Amino acid sequence: MCETQNTETDPIAWIRHLITLPGPPGEEKAVRDWLATQVRSLGYHPEVDAKGNLLVTLPARGRGEQPHPRVLVTAHMDEIAMMVVKREAEKLRVDAVGGAHTWKWGEGPVVILTNAGPLPGVLSYGCVHTRDASSVAEHARQFVLNWERAYVFTGKSAEELEAAGVRPGLRVVLAPERRTLTEFGAFIAGHFLDDRADLAVWLLALQALQEGAQDLPEITFAATCSEEVGGEGARYLLRARPADICIALEIGPRTPEADFPVDPQPTIWVRDEYAAMESVDGMLLEACCGELGLKPHWQYLSRGGSDASCAAALGLVARPVTLGMPVENSHGYEILHRDAPHCLARLLLAYLRRLRG
């Protein structure tokens, strides 16, 4: 169990607010603006690059002329979402942006993000009281339900939708009433804990580093955009500002290959679909966990990737490291232990200190 750190800010409160902010890939401004305010309140001076990543750079501390690695720490701002692909009378046809699945979201209120403001709609599949072969219900009884069968009901004519500026390419996100945090016992649950819970860890680390005077290498903290569509934000950033080590803060989804409990202990990705962690970093993290009394979950992930691994697969970073928190249900209504953010922040800070050598 990780003890709650003595800070004035509760990471659960951060998470509770962060999940209310829409941030589909390529449209993360609401999340970025809120994070920038928090970062400034900690005394930092953030910047935004051309891709939309929010950056905080910490110079090397206490090392003199001794060589040290350049380090990038990421947590992504974007969330899985939908995109308008076709406009019809009353309905919009949509497709996934990132790894959104129809059966994970089901029917319910959504919002179309138009230039004039949010437009309400309902993600729909139609009536189940039929055996007609053309119905979504009959298709779902026999086959996989995919986005070609889903639609967003708007109640507006094609002309009204055109006048409202609705067109292909607009993002569609869950409505505000579905963007809430459930708290029960030792757990919290909600949509988009991937990666809003890790943004809270990202803030915890920045807060701790502002308060202390640790001996550290040069570190850039980046709240990245468009991770859910292939780590685009981190890949752009690493081309513009090369780093030797990329540490991605992520979730650790429970899988048949890694069926660990949803507890506070960090997860360490040894390999995912894109890249494997270097042995040296495994040894450093093992030493950190021993020092802190943590019992991490070493995770092999057969599907999925992170900012770090996606970049490493393209040769953009030498050492990919992905650290996470155990969750039940990924890309859906995710469940997390409420003490996990503090545990992950402790491991991250200990690992950064180890990199000074």
Secondary structure, DSSP 8 states (H G I E B T S, - for coil): -------SS-HHHHHHHHTTS---TT--HHHHHHHHHHHHHTT---EE-TT--EEEEE--BS-TT-----EEEEEE----EEEEEEE-SSEEEEEEESS--HHHH-SEEEEEEETTEEEEEEEE---SS---TTSHHHHHHHS---GGG-EEE----HHHHHHTT--TT-EEEE-GGG---EEETTEEEEETHHHHHHHHHHHHHHHHHHH----B--EEEEEES--TTTSHHHHHHHHHS--SEEEEEEEEE-BTTB---SSSS-EEEEE-SS-B--HHHHHHHHHHHHHHT---EEEE-SS---HHHHHHHTTS-SEEEEEEEEEESSSSEEEEETTHHHHHHHHHHHHHHHTT-
